[in-house]
Amino acid sequence: MATQTKPVLHGYFRSSCSWRVRIAFALKGIEYDQVAVNLIKDGGQQLTEQYKTLNPMQQVPAVEIDGVTLSQSLAVIQYIDETRPGPRLLPADPKARAQVRMISDLIASGIQPLQNLSVLQKIGAEKLPWAQHFINRGFQALEPILKQTAGKYCVGDEISMADICLVPQVYNAERFKVDVGQYPTIKRLNETLAEIEAFKLSHPSRQPDTPAVLQA
């Protein structure tokens, strides 16, 4: 589907959900504009009434594309995959596609929401052990799944939405001082993906709203 208007990504440099969308755009070679939504400044810019009109859940990302506004990163990624040329982000084979969705959902529903900013703000002093517990619990499930599904990447030898979800989650794990070395398949896949240009370009250290002290 050709469009003359660039998509607009409303996101935050360190949001893993925003990062997923950036990776998908980069893999597809899609040019887009970014609008920063600072999750910390002014009490959280995602909580304004203005932003609520874009994303009623008051989370990032929100993506304006083809005359619609989409939230929820996996829905955005699947829309991009269905409407844009370039490498497939979901395999054609139904079994492989189901595996990609299973891994993506495990991360996007079973790990990331339990250690995101809005949850941790409610936890208080126990932020670190809470985040470590839920990341480790998720990785303990993910590791044996990936041992079964992985080739060069999470599912076989083609990059997919599963890989798009994995890399930001490993970044979060390392931020929360989880020993990723306990999970050799996860560690191997992440190291392979980190060398790919689309993942480098979309990294939190290289975004327009990245604070200077965190820029690569």
MARBA-3410 file (N, C-alpha, C, O; in Angstrom, 1 decimal):
216
0.9,-1.2,0.0,0.0,0.0,0.0,0.9,1.2,0.0,1.6,1.5,0.9 ~ 0.8,2.0,-1.0,1.6,3.3,-1.1,0.9,4.4,-0.4,-0.3,4.5,-0.4 ~ 1.7,5.2,0.3,1.1,6.4,1.0,2.1,7.5,0.9,3.3,7.3,1.0 ~ 1.6,8.7,0.7,2.5,9.9,0.5,2.9,10.5,1.9,3.9,11.2,2.0 ~ 2.1,10.2,2.9,2.3,10.7,4.2,3.1,9.8,5.1,2.7,8.6,5.2
4.2,10.3,5.7,5.0,9.4,6.5,4.2,9.0,7.8,3.4,9.8,8.3 ~ 4.3,7.8,8.2,3.7,7.4,9.5,4.4,8.3,10.6,5.5,8.7,10.5 ~ 3.6,8.5,11.7,4.1,9.2,12.9,4.1,8.3,14.1,3.0,7.8,14.4 ~ 5.3,8.1,14.7,5.4,7.3,15.9,5.5,8.2,17.1,6.4,9.0,17.2 ~ 4.5,8.2,17.9,4.5,8.8,19.2,5.1,7.8,20.2,4.4,6.8,20.6
6.3,8.1,20.7,6.9,7.1,21.6,8.0,7.7,22.5,8.1,8.9,22.6 ~ 8.7,6.8,23.2,9.7,7.2,24.2,10.9,6.4,23.9,10.8,5.2,23.6 ~ 12.1,7.0,24.0,13.3,6.3,23.5,13.5,5.0,24.2,14.0,4.0,23.6 ~ 13.2,4.8,25.5,13.5,3.6,26.2,12.3,2.7,26.4,12.4,1.6,27.0 ~ 11.2,3.1,25.8,10.0,2.2,25.9,10.3,1.0,25.0,10.6,1.1,23.8
10.2,-0.2,25.5,10.4,-1.4,24.7,9.3,-1.5,23.6,9.5,-2.1,22.5 ~ 8.1,-1.1,23.9,7.0,-1.2,23.0,7.2,-0.2,21.8,7.0,-0.6,20.6 ~ 7.7,1.0,22.1,8.1,1.9,21.0,9.2,1.4,20.2,9.3,1.5,19.0 ~ 10.2,0.8,20.9,11.4,0.2,20.2,11.0,-0.9,19.2,11.5,-1.0,18.1 ~ 10.0,-1.7,19.6,9.5,-2.8,18.7,9.1,-2.2,17.4,9.4,-2.7,16.3
8.3,-1.1,17.5,7.8,-0.5,16.3,8.9,0.1,15.4,8.9,0.0,14.2 ~ 9.9,0.7,16.1,11.0,1.3,15.4,11.8,0.2,14.6,12.2,0.4,13.5 ~ 12.0,-0.9,15.3,12.7,-2.1,14.6,11.9,-2.5,13.4,12.5,-2.7,12.3 ~ 10.6,-2.6,13.5,9.7,-3.1,12.4,9.8,-2.1,11.2,10.0,-2.5,10.1 ~ 9.7,-0.8,11.5,9.9,0.2,10.5,11.3,0.1,9.8,11.4,0.2,8.6
12.3,-0.1,10.6,13.7,-0.2,10.0,13.8,-1.4,9.2,14.4,-1.3,8.1 ~ 13.3,-2.5,9.6,13.4,-3.8,8.8,12.7,-3.6,7.5,13.1,-4.2,6.5 ~ 11.6,-2.9,7.5,10.8,-2.7,6.3,11.3,-1.6,5.4,10.9,-1.4,4.3 ~ 12.3,-0.8,6.0,12.8,0.4,5.2,11.8,1.5,5.1,11.8,2.2,4.1 ~ 10.9,1.7,6.1,9.9,2.7,6.1,10.4,4.0,6.8,10.8,3.9,7.9
10.3,5.1,6.1,10.6,6.3,6.7,9.4,6.8,7.6,8.3,6.6,7.2 ~ 9.7,7.4,8.7,8.6,7.8,9.6,9.1,9.0,10.4,10.3,9.2,10.6 ~ 8.2,9.7,11.0,8.5,10.8,11.9,8.3,10.4,13.3,7.4,9.5,13.6 ~ 9.0,11.0,14.3,8.8,10.7,15.7,8.4,11.9,16.4,8.9,13.0,16.2 ~ 7.5,11.7,17.4,7.1,12.7,18.3,7.3,12.1,19.7,6.8,11.0,20.1
8.2,12.8,20.5,8.6,12.3,21.8,7.4,12.4,22.8,6.8,13.5,22.9 ~ 7.2,11.4,23.5,6.3,11.4,24.7,7.1,11.0,25.9,7.3,9.8,26.1 ~ 7.5,11.9,26.7,8.4,11.6,27.8,7.6,11.0,29.0,6.7,11.7,29.5 ~ 7.9,9.8,29.3,7.1,9.1,30.3,7.3,9.6,31.8,6.6,9.2,32.7 ~ 8.4,10.4,31.9,8.8,10.9,33.3,8.5,12.4,33.4,8.1,12.8,34.5
8.9,13.2,32.4,8.8,14.6,32.5,7.3,15.1,32.8,6.4,14.5,32.2 ~ 7.2,16.1,33.6,5.9,16.7,33.8,4.9,15.7,34.4,3.7,15.8,34.2 ~ 5.4,14.8,35.1,4.5,13.7,35.7,4.1,12.7,34.7,3.3,11.8,35.0 ~ 4.7,12.7,33.5,4.3,11.7,32.5,3.5,12.4,31.4,2.3,12.5,31.6 ~ 4.1,12.7,30.2,3.4,13.3,29.1,2.3,12.4,28.5,1.4,12.9,27.8
2.4,11.1,28.8,1.4,10.2,28.3,0.1,10.3,29.0,-0.9,9.8,28.6 ~ 0.1,11.0,30.1,-1.1,11.1,31.0,-1.9,12.4,30.6,-2.9,12.6,31.3 ~ -1.5,13.2,29.7,-2.2,14.4,29.3,-3.5,14.0,28.6,-3.6,13.0,28.0 ~ -4.5,14.9,28.6,-5.7,14.7,27.9,-5.5,14.7,26.4,-6.1,14.0,25.7 ~ -4.5,15.5,26.0,-4.2,15.6,24.5,-3.7,14.2,24.0,-4.1,13.8,23.0
-2.8,13.6,24.8,-2.3,12.3,24.4,-3.3,11.2,24.5,-3.4,10.3,23.7 ~ -4.2,11.4,25.5,-5.3,10.3,25.7,-6.2,10.2,24.4,-6.7,9.1,24.2 ~ -6.3,11.3,23.7,-7.1,11.2,22.4,-6.4,10.2,21.4,-7.1,9.7,20.5 ~ -5.1,10.1,21.5,-4.3,9.3,20.6,-4.3,7.8,21.1,-4.5,6.9,20.3 ~ -4.1,7.7,22.4,-4.1,6.3,23.0,-4.8,6.4,24.3,-4.3,6.8,25.3
-6.1,5.9,24.3,-6.9,6.0,25.5,-6.3,5.3,26.7,-6.6,5.6,27.9 ~ -5.4,4.3,26.5,-4.7,3.6,27.6,-3.5,4.5,28.2,-3.0,4.1,29.2 ~ -3.2,5.6,27.5,-2.2,6.5,28.0,-0.9,5.8,28.1,-0.1,6.0,29.1 ~ -0.5,5.0,27.1,0.7,4.3,27.0,1.4,4.7,25.7,0.7,5.2,24.8 ~ 2.6,4.4,25.5,3.3,4.5,24.2,3.5,3.0,23.7,3.7,2.1,24.5
3.5,2.9,22.4,3.4,3.9,21.3,1.9,4.2,20.9,1.0,3.5,21.3 ~ 1.8,5.3,20.1,0.6,5.5,19.3,1.2,5.8,17.9,2.2,6.6,17.8 ~ 0.6,5.2,16.9,1.2,5.4,15.5,0.1,5.8,14.6,-1.0,5.2,14.5 ~ 0.3,7.0,14.0,-0.6,7.5,13.0,-0.1,7.0,11.7,1.0,7.3,11.2 ~ -1.0,6.3,11.0,-0.6,5.6,9.7,-1.8,5.4,8.8,-2.8,4.8,9.3
-1.7,5.8,7.6,-2.8,5.5,6.6,-4.2,6.0,7.1,-5.2,5.4,6.8 ~ -4.2,7.2,7.8,-5.4,7.7,8.2,-6.1,7.1,9.5,-7.2,7.5,9.8 ~ -5.3,6.2,10.1,-5.8,5.7,11.4,-4.7,5.8,12.4,-3.6,6.0,12.1 ~ -5.2,5.8,13.7,-4.2,5.8,14.8,-4.3,4.4,15.5,-5.3,4.0,15.9 ~ -3.1,3.8,15.6,-3.0,2.4,16.2,-2.2,2.5,17.4,-1.2,3.2,17.5
-2.6,1.7,18.4,-1.8,1.5,19.6,-1.6,0.0,19.7,-2.1,-0.8,18.9 ~ -0.8,-0.4,20.7,-0.5,-1.8,20.9,0.6,-2.2,19.8,0.2,-2.4,18.7 ~ 1.8,-2.4,20.3,2.9,-2.6,19.3,2.7,-3.8,18.4,3.1,-3.7,17.2 ~ 2.2,-4.9,18.9,2.1,-6.1,18.1,1.0,-5.8,17.0,1.2,-6.3,15.8 ~ 0.0,-5.1,17.3,-1.0,-4.8,16.3,-0.4,-3.9,15.2,-0.7,-4.0,14.0
0.4,-2.9,15.6,1.1,-2.0,14.7,2.0,-2.8,13.8,2.0,-2.6,12.6 ~ 2.8,-3.7,14.4,3.8,-4.5,13.6,3.1,-5.4,12.6,3.5,-5.4,11.4 ~ 2.0,-6.0,13.0,1.2,-6.8,12.0,0.6,-6.0,10.9,0.5,-6.5,9.8 ~ 0.1,-4.8,11.3,-0.4,-4.0,10.2,0.6,-3.6,9.2,0.4,-3.6,8.0 ~ 1.8,-3.2,9.7,2.9,-2.8,8.8,3.3,-4.0,7.9,3.5,-3.8,6.7
3.3,-5.2,8.5,3.7,-6.4,7.7,2.6,-6.7,6.6,3.0,-7.1,5.5 ~ 1.4,-6.4,6.9,0.3,-6.7,6.0,0.1,-5.7,4.9,-0.5,-5.9,3.9 ~ 0.7,-4.5,5.1,0.4,-3.4,4.2,1.7,-2.9,3.5,1.6,-2.0,2.6 ~ 2.9,-3.3,3.9,4.1,-2.8,3.3,4.9,-3.9,2.7,4.9,-5.1,3.2 ~ 5.7,-3.6,1.6,6.6,-4.6,1.1,7.8,-4.8,2.0,7.9,-4.1,3.0
8.7,-5.7,1.6,9.9,-5.9,2.3,9.8,-7.2,3.0,8.9,-8.0,2.8 ~ 10.8,-7.5,3.8,10.9,-8.9,4.5,9.7,-9.1,5.3,9.2,-8.2,6.0 ~ 9.2,-10.3,5.3,8.0,-10.7,6.1,8.4,-10.7,7.6,9.5,-11.2,8.0 ~ 7.5,-10.2,8.4,7.8,-10.2,9.9,7.0,-11.3,10.5,7.3,-11.7,11.7 ~ 6.1,-11.9,9.8,5.4,-13.1,10.2,5.5,-14.2,9.1,5.2,-13.8,8.0
5.9,-15.4,9.4,6.2,-16.4,8.4,4.9,-16.7,7.6,3.8,-16.6,8.2 ~ 5.1,-17.2,6.4,3.9,-17.7,5.6,3.4,-19.0,6.2,2.2,-19.3,6.2 ~ 4.3,-19.9,6.7,3.9,-21.2,7.2,3.1,-21.0,8.5,3.5,-20.3,9.4 ~ 1.9,-21.6,8.6,1.0,-21.4,9.7,1.6,-21.8,11.1,1.4,-21.2,12.1 ~ 2.4,-22.9,11.1,3.0,-23.4,12.3,4.1,-22.4,12.8,4.1,-22.1,14.0
4.9,-22.0,11.9,5.9,-21.0,12.2,5.3,-19.7,12.6,5.8,-19.1,13.6 ~ 4.3,-19.3,11.9,3.6,-18.0,12.3,3.0,-18.1,13.7,3.1,-17.2,14.5 ~ 2.4,-19.3,14.0,1.9,-19.4,15.4,3.0,-19.4,16.4,2.8,-18.9,17.5 ~ 4.2,-20.0,16.1,5.3,-19.9,17.0,5.8,-18.5,17.2,6.1,-18.1,18.4 ~ 5.8,-17.7,16.2,6.2,-16.3,16.3,5.2,-15.6,17.2,5.7,-14.8,18.0
4.0,-15.8,17.0,3.0,-15.1,17.8,3.0,-15.6,19.2,2.9,-14.8,20.2 ~ 3.3,-16.9,19.5,3.4,-17.4,20.8,4.6,-16.7,21.6,4.4,-16.3,22.7 ~ 5.7,-16.7,20.9,6.9,-16.0,21.6,6.6,-14.5,21.8,7.0,-14.0,22.9 ~ 6.1,-13.9,20.8,5.8,-12.4,20.9,4.8,-12.2,22.0,5.0,-11.2,22.8 ~ 3.8,-13.0,22.1,2.8,-12.8,23.2,3.4,-13.1,24.6,3.1,-12.4,25.6
4.2,-14.1,24.7,4.9,-14.4,25.9,5.6,-13.2,26.5,5.5,-12.9,27.6 ~ 6.3,-12.6,25.6,7.1,-11.4,26.0,6.2,-10.2,26.2,6.3,-9.5,27.3 ~ 5.3,-9.9,25.2,4.6,-8.7,25.3,3.4,-8.7,26.3,3.0,-7.7,26.8 ~ 3.0,-9.9,26.7,1.9,-10.0,27.6,2.4,-10.6,29.0,1.9,-10.3,30.0 ~ 3.4,-11.5,28.9,3.7,-12.3,30.1,4.9,-11.8,30.8,5.2,-12.2,32.0
5.7,-10.9,30.2,6.9,-10.4,30.9,6.9,-8.8,31.0,6.9,-8.3,32.1 ~ 6.9,-8.2,29.8,7.1,-6.7,29.8,6.1,-5.9,30.6,6.5,-5.0,31.3 ~ 4.8,-6.2,30.6,3.9,-5.4,31.4,4.1,-5.4,32.9,3.8,-4.5,33.6 ~ 4.7,-6.5,33.4,4.9,-6.7,34.8,6.1,-5.9,35.3,6.3,-5.7,36.5 ~ 7.0,-5.4,34.4,8.1,-4.6,34.8,8.2,-3.3,34.1,9.3,-2.7,34.0
7.0,-2.8,33.6,7.1,-1.5,32.9,6.9,-0.4,34.0,6.7,-0.7,35.1 ~ 7.0,0.8,33.5,7.1,2.0,34.4,5.9,2.1,35.3,6.1,2.4,36.5 ~ 4.7,2.0,34.7,3.5,2.2,35.5,3.4,1.2,36.7,2.8,1.6,37.7 ~ 3.8,0.0,36.4,3.7,-1.0,37.5,4.8,-0.7,38.5,4.5,-0.7,39.7 ~ 6.0,-0.5,38.1,7.1,-0.3,39.1,6.9,1.0,39.9,7.3,1.0,41.1
6.2,2.0,39.4,5.9,3.1,40.2,5.0,2.8,41.4,5.0,3.5,42.4 ~ 4.2,1.7,41.3,3.3,1.3,42.4,4.1,0.4,43.4,3.6,0.2,44.5 ~ 5.2,-0.2,43.0,5.8,-1.2,43.8,6.7,-0.5,44.9,6.8,-1.1,46.0 ~ 7.3,0.6,44.6,8.1,1.3,45.6,9.5,0.8,45.7,10.1,0.5,44.7 ~ 9.9,0.5,46.9,11.3,0.2,47.2,11.7,-1.2,46.6,12.9,-1.5,46.4
10.7,-2.0,46.3,11.0,-3.4,45.9,11.1,-3.5,44.3,10.9,-4.6,43.8 ~ 11.3,-2.4,43.7,11.3,-2.4,42.2,12.2,-3.4,41.6,11.8,-4.2,40.7 ~ 13.5,-3.4,42.1,14.5,-4.3,41.4,14.1,-5.8,41.6,14.1,-6.5,40.6 ~ 13.9,-6.3,42.8,13.6,-7.7,43.0,12.3,-8.1,42.3,12.2,-9.2,41.8 ~ 11.3,-7.2,42.2,10.1,-7.5,41.5,10.4,-7.7,40.0,9.9,-8.7,39.5
11.1,-6.7,39.4,11.4,-6.8,38.0,12.2,-8.1,37.7,11.9,-8.8,36.7 ~ 13.2,-8.3,38.5,14.0,-9.5,38.3,13.2,-10.8,38.4,13.4,-11.7,37.6 ~ 12.3,-10.9,39.3,11.5,-12.1,39.5,10.7,-12.3,38.3,10.7,-13.5,37.8 ~ 10.0,-11.3,37.7,9.1,-11.6,36.6,9.9,-11.8,35.3,9.4,-12.5,34.4 ~ 11.0,-11.1,35.2,11.8,-11.3,34.0,12.4,-12.7,34.0,12.3,-13.5,33.0
12.9,-13.1,35.1,13.5,-14.5,35.2,12.4,-15.6,35.0,12.6,-16.6,34.4 ~ 11.2,-15.3,35.6,10.1,-16.3,35.4,9.8,-16.4,33.9,9.6,-17.5,33.4 ~ 9.7,-15.3,33.2,9.4,-15.3,31.8,10.5,-16.0,31.0,10.3,-16.8,30.1 ~ 11.8,-15.6,31.3,12.9,-16.2,30.6,13.1,-17.7,30.8,13.5,-18.5,29.9 ~ 12.7,-18.2,32.0,12.7,-19.6,32.3,11.8,-20.4,31.4,12.0,-21.6,31.1
10.7,-19.7,31.0,9.7,-20.3,30.1,10.2,-20.2,28.6,10.0,-21.1,27.8 ~ 10.7,-19.0,28.3,11.1,-18.7,27.0,12.3,-19.5,26.5,12.4,-19.9,25.3 ~ 13.3,-19.7,27.4,14.5,-20.4,27.0,14.2,-21.8,26.3,14.7,-22.1,25.2 ~ 13.4,-22.7,27.0,13.2,-24.0,26.4,12.3,-23.9,25.1,12.5,-24.7,24.2 ~ 11.5,-22.9,25.0,10.7,-22.7,23.8,11.6,-22.4,22.6,11.5,-23.0,21.6
12.5,-21.4,22.9,13.5,-21.0,21.8,14.4,-22.1,21.4,14.8,-22.2,20.3 ~ 14.8,-23.0,22.4,15.6,-24.1,22.0,15.0,-25.0,21.0,15.6,-25.6,20.1 ~ 13.6,-25.0,21.0,12.9,-25.8,20.0,12.6,-25.1,18.7,12.6,-25.7,17.7 ~ 12.5,-23.8,18.8,12.0,-23.1,17.6,13.2,-22.4,16.8,13.1,-22.1,15.6 ~ 14.3,-22.1,17.5,15.3,-21.2,16.9,16.2,-21.9,15.9,16.5,-23.1,16.0
16.5,-21.1,14.9,17.6,-21.4,14.0,18.6,-20.3,14.2,19.2,-20.2,15.3 ~ 18.9,-19.5,13.2,19.7,-18.4,13.4,19.0,-17.3,14.2,19.6,-16.6,15.0 ~ 17.7,-17.3,14.1,16.8,-16.3,14.8,15.8,-17.1,15.7,15.9,-18.3,15.8 ~ 14.9,-16.4,16.2,13.9,-17.0,17.2,13.1,-18.1,16.6,13.0,-19.2,17.3 ~ 12.7,-18.0,15.4,11.9,-19.0,14.7,12.6,-19.3,13.4,12.4,-18.5,12.4
13.4,-20.3,13.3,14.1,-20.6,12.0,15.2,-19.6,11.7,15.8,-19.1,12.6 ~ 15.3,-19.3,10.4,16.5,-18.5,9.9,16.0,-17.2,9.3,16.8,-16.6,8.6 ~ 14.8,-16.8,9.6,14.3,-15.5,9.1,13.9,-14.6,10.3,13.3,-15.1,11.3 ~ 14.3,-13.3,10.3,13.9,-12.4,11.3,12.4,-12.3,11.3,11.8,-12.2,10.3 ~ 11.8,-12.2,12.5,10.4,-12.2,12.6,10.0,-11.2,13.8,10.8,-10.7,14.5
8.7,-11.1,14.0,8.2,-10.3,15.1,8.7,-10.8,16.5,8.8,-10.0,17.4 ~ 9.0,-12.1,16.5,9.5,-12.7,17.8,10.8,-12.0,18.1,11.1,-11.7,19.3 ~ 11.7,-11.9,17.1,13.0,-11.2,17.3,12.8,-9.8,17.7,13.6,-9.2,18.5 ~ 11.8,-9.1,17.1,11.6,-7.7,17.4,11.2,-7.5,18.8,11.5,-6.5,19.5 ~ 10.5,-8.5,19.4,10.1,-8.5,20.8,11.3,-8.9,21.7,11.4,-8.3,22.8
12.1,-9.8,21.3,13.1,-10.3,22.2,14.2,-9.3,22.5,14.5,-9.1,23.7 ~ 14.7,-8.5,21.6,15.8,-7.6,21.8,15.5,-6.6,22.9,16.3,-6.4,23.8 ~ 14.4,-5.9,22.8,14.1,-4.9,23.8,13.9,-5.5,25.2,14.2,-4.9,26.2 ~ 13.4,-6.8,25.2,13.2,-7.4,26.5,14.5,-7.8,27.2,14.7,-7.7,28.4 ~ 15.5,-8.2,26.3,16.8,-8.5,26.9,17.5,-7.2,27.4,18.1,-7.2,28.4
17.3,-6.1,26.6,17.8,-4.8,27.1,17.2,-4.5,28.5,18.0,-4.0,29.4 ~ 15.9,-4.7,28.7,15.3,-4.4,30.0,15.9,-5.4,31.0,16.2,-4.9,32.1 ~ 16.1,-6.6,30.7,16.7,-7.6,31.6,18.0,-7.1,32.1,18.3,-7.1,33.3 ~ 18.8,-6.6,31.2,20.2,-6.1,31.6,20.1,-4.9,32.4,20.9,-4.7,33.3 ~ 19.1,-4.0,32.1,18.9,-2.8,32.9,18.6,-3.2,34.4,19.0,-2.5,35.3
17.8,-4.2,34.5,17.4,-4.7,35.9,18.4,-5.7,36.4,18.1,-6.4,37.4 ~ 19.6,-5.8,35.8,20.7,-6.7,36.4,20.3,-8.1,36.5,20.7,-8.8,37.4 ~ 19.5,-8.6,35.5,19.3,-10.0,35.3,20.5,-10.7,34.6,21.0,-10.1,33.6 ~ 20.9,-11.8,35.1,22.0,-12.5,34.5,21.5,-13.3,33.3,21.0,-14.4,33.4 ~ 21.7,-12.6,32.1,21.2,-13.3,30.9,22.0,-14.5,30.5,21.5,-15.3,29.7
23.2,-14.6,31.0,24.0,-15.8,30.8,23.4,-17.1,31.2,23.8,-18.2,30.8 ~ 22.4,-17.0,32.1,21.7,-18.2,32.5,20.8,-18.8,31.4,20.4,-20.0,31.5 ~ 20.6,-18.0,30.4,19.7,-18.4,29.3,20.5,-18.3,28.0,20.4,-17.4,27.2 ~ 21.3,-19.4,27.7,22.2,-19.3,26.5,21.6,-19.1,25.2,22.1,-18.5,24.3 ~ 20.4,-19.7,25.0,19.7,-19.5,23.7,19.3,-18.0,23.5,19.5,-17.4,22.5
18.7,-17.5,24.6,18.3,-16.0,24.5,19.5,-15.2,24.3,19.5,-14.2,23.5 ~ 20.6,-15.5,25.0,21.8,-14.7,24.9,22.4,-14.7,23.5,22.8,-13.7,22.9 ~ 22.4,-15.9,22.9,23.0,-16.1,21.6,22.1,-15.3,20.5,22.7,-14.6,19.7 ~ 20.8,-15.5,20.6,20.0,-14.8,19.7,20.1,-13.3,19.8,20.2,-12.6,18.8 ~ 20.1,-12.8,21.0,20.2,-11.3,21.2,21.5,-10.8,20.6,21.6,-9.7,20.0
22.6,-11.5,20.9,23.9,-11.1,20.3,23.9,-11.1,18.8,24.5,-10.2,18.2 ~ 23.3,-12.1,18.2,23.2,-12.1,16.7,22.4,-10.9,16.2,22.8,-10.2,15.3 ~ 21.2,-10.7,16.8,20.4,-9.6,16.4,21.0,-8.2,16.6,20.7,-7.3,15.8 ~ 21.7,-8.1,17.6,22.3,-6.8,18.0,23.3,-6.3,16.9,23.6,-5.1,16.8 ~ 23.8,-7.2,16.0,24.7,-6.8,15.0,24.0,-6.4,13.7,24.6,-5.9,12.8
22.7,-6.5,13.7,21.9,-6.2,12.5,21.5,-4.7,12.5,21.1,-4.1,13.5 ~ 21.7,-4.0,11.3,21.6,-2.6,11.2,20.3,-2.0,11.7,20.2,-1.0,12.4 ~ 19.2,-2.7,11.4,17.8,-2.2,11.8,17.7,-2.2,13.3,17.1,-1.3,13.9 ~ 18.4,-3.1,14.0,18.3,-3.2,15.5,19.2,-2.1,16.1,18.9,-1.5,17.1 ~ 20.4,-1.8,15.4,21.3,-0.8,15.8,20.6,0.6,15.7,20.7,1.4,16.6
20.0,0.9,14.5,19.4,2.2,14.3,18.3,2.5,15.2,18.0,3.6,15.5 ~ 17.6,1.5,15.6,16.4,1.7,16.5,16.7,1.7,18.0,15.8,1.8,18.8 ~ 17.9,1.4,18.3,18.3,1.3,19.7,18.0,2.6,20.5,18.1,3.7,20.0 ~ 17.7,2.4,21.8,17.3,3.6,22.6,18.4,4.6,22.7,18.2,5.8,23.0 ~ 19.7,4.2,22.5,20.8,5.2,22.6,20.9,6.1,21.4,21.7,7.0,21.3
20.1,5.8,20.3,20.2,6.6,19.1,18.9,7.3,18.6,18.7,7.5,17.4 ~ 18.1,7.6,19.6,16.8,8.3,19.2,16.9,9.8,19.4,17.7,10.3,20.2 ~ 16.0,10.5,18.7,16.0,12.0,18.8,15.7,12.5,20.3,16.2,13.5,20.7 ~ 15.0,11.7,21.1,14.7,12.1,22.4,15.6,11.5,23.5,15.4,11.6,24.7 ~ 16.7,10.8,23.0,17.6,10.2,24.0,18.4,11.2,24.7,19.0,12.1,24.0
18.4,11.2,26.0,19.2,12.2,26.8,20.7,12.1,26.3,21.1,11.0,26.0 ~ 21.3,13.2,26.3,22.7,13.3,25.9,23.6,12.3,26.6,24.5,11.7,26.0 ~ 23.4,12.1,27.9,24.3,11.2,28.6,24.1,9.7,28.2,25.0,8.9,28.6 ~ 23.0,9.4,27.6,22.7,8.0,27.2,22.9,7.8,25.7,22.7,6.7,25.2 ~ 23.3,8.8,24.9,23.5,8.7,23.5,24.7,7.9,23.2,25.7,8.0,23.8
24.6,7.1,22.1,25.7,6.3,21.7,26.7,7.1,20.8,27.7,6.7,20.4
END
